[in-house]
Amino acid sequence: MKRYILLISALLATALTAAAQKPLYIVNGVETEEIASIPPEDIDNVESLPADEETIARYGEKASHGVILITLRYDEPAVFMGDTTFNDYIARQVKWDDDEPAARIVLRYTVTPEGNAVVTQELESTDNRLKRRVLKAVAEAPRWRPAHKDGTPIESDGVLHIQLPTGKRMPRPVELVWR
């Protein structure tokens, strides 16, 4: 039992030390805890500041492990004006019965300064019927509030990932093995 408590104490101390040693993240001038959800294509510039006296004087004790300054391509991200996420909205618009085979489509799209979503690249498509239906749903989707940089609407990019029917697993691809 004593060993168990010592092990838990050591793991907790290690976790707290690791958490305490992460740098201060500042995104577009705003301090933030989490940067993993920022799409790499949205990042315009990344600057790393050392944990020196000047950095700590400017940003405070939170900067004692350095500062990562991230500048995004926009000040405000694009926002889909539908009642849910863009992926969920498009999936709801596409008629795909549960008895149909599982299919997936992944598309890259651009939100124009006017707020239209325009498909720019097909990344994956396992069924042409699903592709046609998704492209139609994207063309008929409500407008977005476009991303803004310095008060001006700008283009931004996103990735649409649809797999239907929901919850049904994709079949494994056929593999030929020669012996």
Salt bridges, closest charged atoms under 4 A:
GLU31 OE2 - LYS62 NZ 2.90
GLU33 OE1 - LYS22 NZ 3.33
ASP75 OD1 - LYS149 NZ 4.00
ASP83 OD1 - ARG92 NH2 3.06
ASP97 OD1 - LYS95 NZ 3.39
GLU100 OE1 - ARG129 NH1 3.02
GLU100 OE2 - ARG133 NH1 3.90
GLU122 OE1 - LYS131 NZ 2.93
GLU124 OE2 - ARG104 NE 3.03
ASP127 OD2 - ARG129 NH2 3.00
GLU140 OE2 - LYS136 NZ 3.10
